[in-house]
Amino acid sequence: MALALSGLVLSGCGKSEGASSDDGSVKVGVVLPFSGVQATIAKLEGQGAEVAATMINDEGGIDGKWKIDLVEVDDQLDPARSATVVRDLNDQGVQLAVGGQTSDLCKSSAEASQRFNMTFIGAHCTSPELVDPPITDNFFMIGQQMTDLATAIGTGLAKRYPDVDTWDVVTYDVEVMRGSWDIAKQAMEAELGHEVQVGEQYSVPIGATSMRKEISGLVSSGDKTKRGLFLGIYGAGTTSFIQQAKPTGLLDEYGVLAQTGVYWPTATSLDGQAPAIYNVHDYFYACQDDPENDEFVAAFEKATGEKPDAGAYQSYLAIKLLEAAVTEAGSTDTADVQEALKGLSIETPMGPTMEIGAESHAGTGGVTTALLQGDPKAPQGVSITECDVFPVGD
């Protein structure tokens, strides 16, 4: 299990001096917040890239010609650091990169990498504002758009919990997460055929670790079967919210808890006691049933001893996409790779084929909803049930 440090070069999961494509290797930057409040998520995301690189290298490299050297750099969850981080990658000879844990980081990384015409694949961002048209010509996004994620969870909630008609809401105070509730609410109402009510609604900073003020304001009353709590937070934010809310009994006062954004790292950290949350993301390992997913899960478990989450899947897919683009181009040159990415299609572990829009630069694949709940007998103490896969069209 590799420790992600700024400037660390990895060949698959092993260290390398980082050769150029002239000697049969190609450097790929991995830009993530490996330190700070969302480092737990970044670790899984980085491991997904490492697993993909190792699998490709073990088969002889890209198209049997180029082994992948991963160069991990830490953006510290700070868009202001993107210019420095990308410049560091360029100084190390990196011209292909993946990452971007948030939409703000994808935007700043895309703009910084444009200066060097560095190909940048936003693996984890979700804002529709980044694509169609792409924010920069060198930027491509494979994280499924929040429009599709929020529509899927809203539709799923209405179908599975039709009696819930009042929702309290807590989101990160960024546009894409605030908007996730608005889109989900519209989808619920479209499915139910009537309006749903909003109770208390709060927005918190993306780096927030204390939410006691918001929790104290969420006083659920009335029939719990008719009330839900919608969380547009993830990672450290979800962990903090649950830890601070659980002693108050607040979580037991709702008929359903729902969340956009990754829940798996929080759920696995709670030792089989994670509250049940209806979650949406690109991928849940237990919801997919195809040979490519079996191969990915087995490789990830072999490398890390754990199951992959959606972030690991996205990074894995970003590296596999670069493999396909370099193979198609017959070159590791960044301009050739960008051209090859336009309109490219690849098979994915989640089932649906992902196609990169030639004009939009957005990868359309699919999104998945599932109920994640603590279960001491389940892998890593979390069961995954009630799966639904929603293909996404271009």
C-alpha positions as CSV (number, residue, x, y, z in Angstrom):
1,M,0.0,0.0,0.0
2,A,1.8,3.1,-1.2
3,L,2.0,6.2,0.9
4,A,1.1,9.2,-1.3
5,L,3.6,12.0,-1.0
6,S,4.1,15.1,-3.1
7,G,6.4,14.3,-6.1
8,L,6.5,10.5,-5.3
9,V,6.9,8.5,-8.5
10,L,5.4,5.0,-8.7
11,S,5.6,2.4,-11.3
12,G,2.4,0.6,-10.6
13,C,2.8,0.3,-6.9
14,G,6.6,0.3,-6.9
15,K,9.0,3.2,-6.9
16,S,10.7,4.3,-10.1
17,E,13.0,7.0,-11.2
18,G,10.3,8.1,-13.7
19,A,11.7,7.4,-17.2
20,S,10.4,9.2,-20.3
21,S,8.4,7.5,-23.1
22,D,11.7,7.3,-25.0
23,D,12.8,4.4,-22.8
24,G,9.5,2.5,-22.8
25,S,7.6,4.3,-20.0
26,V,5.1,7.2,-19.6
27,K,4.6,9.4,-16.6
28,V,1.0,10.0,-15.4
29,G,0.3,12.6,-12.7
30,V,-2.2,11.8,-9.9
31,V,-3.4,15.1,-8.4
32,L,-5.3,14.6,-5.1
33,P,-5.5,16.1,-1.5
34,F,-3.4,13.4,0.1
35,S,-3.2,15.4,3.3
36,G,-5.9,17.2,5.2
37,V,-9.5,16.5,6.0
38,Q,-10.3,14.5,2.9
39,A,-7.1,12.5,2.9
40,T,-8.9,9.2,3.6
41,I,-10.9,9.6,0.4
42,A,-7.8,10.6,-1.5
43,K,-5.9,7.5,-0.3
44,L,-8.6,5.2,-1.9
45,E,-8.6,7.3,-5.0
46,G,-4.8,7.0,-5.3
47,Q,-5.0,3.3,-4.7
48,G,-7.4,2.9,-7.6
49,A,-4.9,4.5,-10.0
50,E,-2.1,2.3,-8.6
51,V,-4.1,-0.9,-9.2
52,A,-4.9,0.1,-12.8
53,A,-1.3,0.9,-13.5
54,T,-0.1,-2.3,-11.9
55,M,-2.6,-4.4,-14.0
56,I,-1.5,-2.6,-17.2
57,N,2.2,-2.9,-16.4
58,D,1.9,-6.6,-15.5
59,E,0.5,-7.2,-19.0
60,G,3.5,-5.5,-20.6
61,G,2.5,-1.9,-20.4
62,I,0.2,0.2,-22.7
63,D,0.0,-1.5,-26.1
64,G,3.0,-3.6,-25.0
65,K,5.2,-0.5,-25.3
66,W,4.9,1.9,-22.4
67,K,5.0,1.1,-18.7
68,I,3.1,3.6,-16.5
69,D,5.0,5.6,-13.8
70,L,2.5,7.4,-11.5
71,V,3.6,10.7,-10.1
72,E,1.5,11.6,-7.0
73,V,1.2,15.2,-5.9
74,D,-0.8,16.8,-3.1
75,D,-3.1,19.7,-3.8
76,Q,-4.1,19.9,-0.2
77,L,-7.8,20.4,-1.2
78,D,-6.8,24.0,-2.1
79,P,-7.5,25.3,-5.7
80,A,-4.9,28.0,-5.1
81,R,-2.2,25.3,-5.1
82,S,-3.1,23.9,-8.5
83,A,-0.8,26.2,-10.5
84,T,2.2,25.1,-8.3
85,V,1.2,21.4,-8.4
86,V,0.8,21.3,-12.1
87,R,4.0,23.2,-12.7
88,D,5.8,20.7,-10.5
89,L,4.4,17.9,-12.6
90,N,5.5,19.6,-15.8
91,D,9.0,20.1,-14.4
92,Q,9.1,16.3,-13.8
93,G,8.2,15.7,-17.5
94,V,4.5,14.8,-16.8
95,Q,2.1,15.6,-19.7
96,L,-0.8,13.3,-18.8
97,A,-2.6,13.6,-15.5
98,V,-5.7,12.5,-13.6
99,G,-7.4,13.6,-10.3
100,G,-9.5,16.5,-9.1
101,Q,-11.4,15.5,-6.0
102,T,-13.8,18.4,-6.2
103,S,-15.3,20.4,-9.1
104,D,-13.4,23.6,-7.9
105,L,-10.1,21.6,-8.0
106,C,-10.9,20.2,-11.4
107,K,-11.5,23.8,-12.7
108,S,-8.3,25.1,-11.2
109,S,-6.3,22.1,-12.4
110,A,-7.7,22.3,-15.9
111,E,-6.8,26.0,-16.2
112,A,-3.3,25.4,-14.7
113,S,-2.5,22.4,-17.0
114,Q,-3.8,24.3,-20.1
115,R,-0.6,26.4,-19.9
116,F,1.4,23.3,-20.7
117,N,-1.2,21.6,-22.8
118,M,-1.1,18.8,-20.2
119,T,-4.0,16.3,-20.7
120,F,-6.0,16.4,-17.5
121,I,-8.8,13.9,-16.7
122,G,-11.1,15.0,-14.0
123,A,-11.9,11.7,-12.3
124,H,-14.0,12.7,-9.4
125,C,-15.6,16.1,-10.2
126,T,-19.3,16.3,-11.0
127,S,-20.2,19.9,-12.1
128,P,-21.9,20.2,-15.5
129,E,-20.3,23.6,-15.8
130,L,-16.9,22.0,-16.5
131,V,-18.0,20.3,-19.7
132,D,-20.2,20.7,-22.8
133,P,-18.3,22.8,-23.8
134,P,-15.2,21.8,-21.8
135,I,-13.7,24.5,-19.6
136,T,-10.4,24.1,-21.4
137,D,-9.5,22.1,-24.5
138,N,-7.1,19.8,-22.6
139,F,-9.7,18.8,-19.9
140,F,-11.9,15.7,-19.9
141,M,-14.3,14.6,-17.1
142,I,-15.4,11.1,-16.3
143,G,-17.0,11.7,-12.9
144,Q,-20.7,11.5,-13.6
145,Q,-22.5,14.8,-13.6
146,M,-24.4,15.9,-10.5
147,T,-27.5,16.4,-12.6
148,D,-27.5,12.6,-13.2
149,L,-26.4,11.6,-9.7
150,A,-29.0,13.8,-8.0
151,T,-31.8,12.8,-10.4
152,A,-31.1,9.2,-9.7
153,I,-31.2,9.5,-5.9
154,G,-34.3,11.7,-6.0
155,T,-36.1,9.1,-8.2
156,G,-34.9,6.2,-6.1
157,L,-36.0,7.9,-2.9
158,A,-39.4,8.6,-4.2
159,K,-39.8,5.0,-5.4
160,R,-38.5,3.3,-2.2
161,Y,-39.7,5.8,0.4
162,P,-42.9,7.3,-1.1
163,D,-44.4,8.3,2.3
164,V,-41.5,10.6,3.2
165,D,-42.8,14.1,2.3
166,T,-40.7,16.4,4.4
167,W,-36.9,16.8,4.2
168,D,-34.2,18.4,6.4
169,V,-31.1,19.3,4.4
170,V,-27.4,19.7,5.1
171,T,-25.0,20.3,2.3
172,Y,-21.5,21.7,1.7
173,D,-21.6,25.4,0.8
174,V,-20.4,24.9,-2.8
175,E,-22.7,25.3,-5.8
176,V,-22.6,21.7,-7.0
177,M,-23.5,20.2,-3.6
178,R,-26.2,22.8,-2.8
179,G,-27.6,22.2,-6.2
180,S,-27.7,18.4,-5.6
181,W,-30.7,18.9,-3.2
182,D,-32.6,21.1,-5.7
183,I,-32.2,18.5,-8.5
184,A,-33.1,15.6,-6.2
185,K,-36.2,17.4,-4.9
186,Q,-37.3,18.0,-8.5
187,A,-36.8,14.4,-9.3
188,M,-38.8,13.3,-6.2
189,E,-41.7,15.6,-7.1
190,A,-41.7,14.4,-10.7
191,E,-41.9,10.7,-9.5
192,L,-44.4,11.3,-6.7
193,G,-46.6,13.7,-8.6
194,H,-46.7,16.2,-5.7
195,E,-44.5,18.7,-3.9
196,V,-42.3,17.7,-1.0
197,Q,-41.7,20.0,1.9
198,V,-38.3,21.4,3.2
199,G,-37.9,21.6,6.9
200,E,-34.5,22.9,8.2
201,Q,-31.8,23.6,5.6
202,Y,-28.1,24.3,6.3
203,S,-24.9,24.8,4.3
204,V,-21.4,24.2,5.8
205,P,-17.9,24.9,4.6
206,I,-16.3,22.0,2.7
207,G,-13.6,21.6,5.3
208,A,-16.0,21.7,8.2
209,T,-15.4,19.2,11.0
210,S,-17.8,20.6,13.6
211,M,-21.5,20.6,12.8
212,R,-22.9,20.8,16.3
213,K,-24.7,24.1,15.5
214,E,-26.5,22.6,12.5
215,I,-27.3,19.4,14.4
216,S,-28.8,21.4,17.3
217,G,-31.1,23.1,14.7
218,L,-32.3,19.8,13.3
219,V,-35.1,19.0,15.7
220,S,-37.2,16.4,13.9
221,S,-40.8,16.2,15.1
222,G,-43.9,14.3,14.0
223,D,-44.2,10.9,12.3
224,K,-40.6,9.8,11.5
225,T,-41.9,7.6,8.6
226,K,-42.8,10.9,6.8
227,R,-39.5,12.7,7.5
228,G,-36.1,12.3,5.8
229,L,-32.6,13.8,6.2
230,F,-30.7,14.7,3.0
231,L,-26.9,15.1,3.2
232,G,-25.0,16.8,0.4
233,I,-21.7,16.2,2.2
234,Y,-19.1,13.4,2.1
235,G,-15.9,12.0,3.6
236,A,-14.7,13.8,6.7
237,G,-17.9,15.9,6.7
238,T,-20.1,12.8,6.9
239,T,-17.9,11.2,9.6
240,S,-18.1,14.3,11.7
241,F,-21.8,14.7,11.3
242,I,-22.6,11.1,12.3
243,Q,-20.2,11.1,15.3
244,Q,-21.7,14.4,16.6
245,A,-25.3,13.6,15.8
246,K,-25.5,10.0,17.1
247,P,-25.3,10.8,20.8
248,T,-28.2,13.1,20.4
249,G,-30.5,10.5,19.0
250,L,-31.2,12.7,16.0
251,L,-30.4,10.0,13.4
252,D,-33.2,7.8,14.8
253,E,-35.8,10.5,14.3
254,Y,-35.9,10.1,10.5
255,G,-37.5,7.5,8.3
256,V,-34.6,7.6,5.9
257,L,-31.1,9.2,5.6
258,A,-29.8,10.0,2.1
259,Q,-26.6,11.3,0.8
260,T,-25.0,12.5,-2.4
261,G,-21.2,12.0,-2.4
262,V,-19.1,9.1,-1.2
263,Y,-20.2,7.4,2.1
264,W,-18.2,4.2,1.9
265,P,-15.0,5.4,3.7
266,T,-17.1,6.8,6.6
267,A,-19.2,3.7,6.8
268,T,-16.2,1.3,7.0
269,S,-14.6,3.4,9.7
270,L,-17.5,2.8,12.1
271,D,-16.8,-0.8,12.9
272,G,-20.0,-2.3,11.7
273,Q,-22.2,0.4,13.4
274,A,-22.7,2.7,10.4
275,P,-26.2,4.1,10.2
276,A,-28.2,3.1,7.1
277,I,-27.8,5.7,4.4
278,Y,-29.3,5.6,0.9
279,N,-26.4,6.7,-1.2
280,V,-25.7,7.6,-4.9
281,H,-22.4,7.4,-6.7
282,D,-20.8,6.2,-9.9
283,Y,-20.1,2.7,-8.5
284,F,-20.6,0.3,-5.6
285,Y,-18.6,-2.9,-5.9
286,A,-21.4,-5.2,-4.7
287,C,-23.9,-3.8,-7.2
288,Q,-22.1,-4.8,-10.4
289,D,-22.1,-8.3,-11.9
290,D,-19.7,-8.7,-14.8
291,P,-16.2,-10.2,-15.3
292,E,-14.4,-6.9,-15.5
293,N,-15.7,-5.9,-12.1
294,D,-14.7,-9.2,-10.7
295,E,-11.2,-8.6,-12.0
296,F,-11.0,-5.1,-10.7
297,V,-12.3,-6.0,-7.2
298,A,-9.9,-9.0,-7.0
299,A,-6.9,-6.9,-8.0
300,F,-7.8,-4.1,-5.5
301,E,-8.3,-6.6,-2.7
302,K,-4.9,-8.2,-3.5
303,A,-3.2,-4.8,-3.5
304,T,-4.9,-3.2,-0.4
305,G,-6.8,-5.9,1.5
306,E,-10.0,-3.9,1.1
307,K,-12.9,-3.5,-1.3
308,P,-12.8,-0.6,-3.7
309,D,-15.1,2.4,-3.4
310,A,-16.4,4.8,-6.0
311,G,-13.3,7.0,-5.8
312,A,-11.0,4.1,-6.4
313,Y,-13.2,3.0,-9.3
314,Q,-13.0,6.5,-10.9
315,S,-9.2,6.7,-10.6
316,Y,-8.9,3.1,-12.0
317,L,-11.2,4.1,-14.9
318,A,-9.2,7.3,-15.6
319,I,-6.0,5.3,-16.0
320,K,-7.7,2.7,-18.1
321,L,-9.1,5.5,-20.3
322,L,-5.6,6.9,-20.8
323,E,-4.4,3.4,-21.7
324,A,-7.1,3.2,-24.4
325,A,-6.3,6.7,-25.7
326,V,-2.5,6.2,-25.9
327,T,-3.2,2.9,-27.7
328,E,-5.6,4.5,-30.1
329,A,-3.1,7.4,-30.7
330,G,-0.1,5.1,-31.0
331,S,1.7,7.8,-29.0
332,T,2.2,9.3,-25.6
333,D,2.3,12.8,-26.9
334,T,-0.3,14.9,-25.1
335,A,-1.9,16.5,-28.2
336,D,-2.2,13.0,-29.8
337,V,-3.8,11.6,-26.6
338,Q,-6.3,14.5,-26.4
339,E,-7.4,13.9,-30.0
340,A,-7.8,10.2,-29.3
341,L,-9.9,10.8,-26.2
342,K,-12.6,12.6,-28.2
343,G,-15.3,10.1,-28.9
344,L,-13.4,7.2,-27.3
345,S,-15.5,4.4,-25.8
346,I,-14.3,1.8,-23.2
347,E,-15.9,-1.0,-21.2
348,T,-16.2,-0.3,-17.4
349,P,-16.4,-2.5,-14.3
350,M,-19.8,-1.1,-13.5
351,G,-21.3,-2.5,-16.8
352,P,-22.4,0.4,-19.1
353,T,-19.9,1.4,-21.7
354,M,-18.4,4.9,-21.1
355,E,-18.1,7.2,-24.1
356,I,-16.2,10.4,-24.1
357,G,-18.2,13.1,-26.0
358,A,-16.1,14.4,-28.9
359,E,-17.4,18.0,-28.3
360,S,-18.5,17.9,-24.6
361,H,-15.3,16.1,-23.3
362,A,-17.7,14.4,-20.7
363,G,-17.7,10.7,-20.1
364,T,-21.2,9.2,-20.0
365,G,-21.5,5.9,-18.2
366,G,-23.9,5.4,-15.5
367,V,-24.7,6.0,-11.8
368,T,-25.7,3.7,-9.0
369,T,-27.9,4.0,-5.9
370,A,-27.7,1.7,-3.0
371,L,-28.4,1.4,0.8
372,L,-25.2,1.2,2.8
373,Q,-25.5,0.0,6.4
374,G,-23.3,-1.2,9.2
375,D,-23.2,-5.0,9.4
376,P,-20.4,-6.7,11.4
377,K,-20.7,-9.9,9.2
378,A,-20.4,-8.0,5.9
379,P,-17.0,-7.2,4.2
380,Q,-15.4,-4.3,6.1
381,G,-18.5,-4.1,8.3
382,V,-20.8,-2.6,5.7
383,S,-23.6,-4.2,3.7
384,I,-24.6,-2.9,0.3
385,T,-28.2,-3.6,-0.7
386,E,-31.1,-2.1,-2.7
387,C,-28.9,-1.5,-5.8
388,D,-30.1,0.3,-8.9
389,V,-28.0,1.1,-11.9
390,F,-29.0,4.1,-14.0
391,P,-27.3,4.3,-17.4
392,V,-26.6,7.8,-18.5
393,G,-27.0,8.8,-22.1
394,D,-24.9,11.4,-24.0
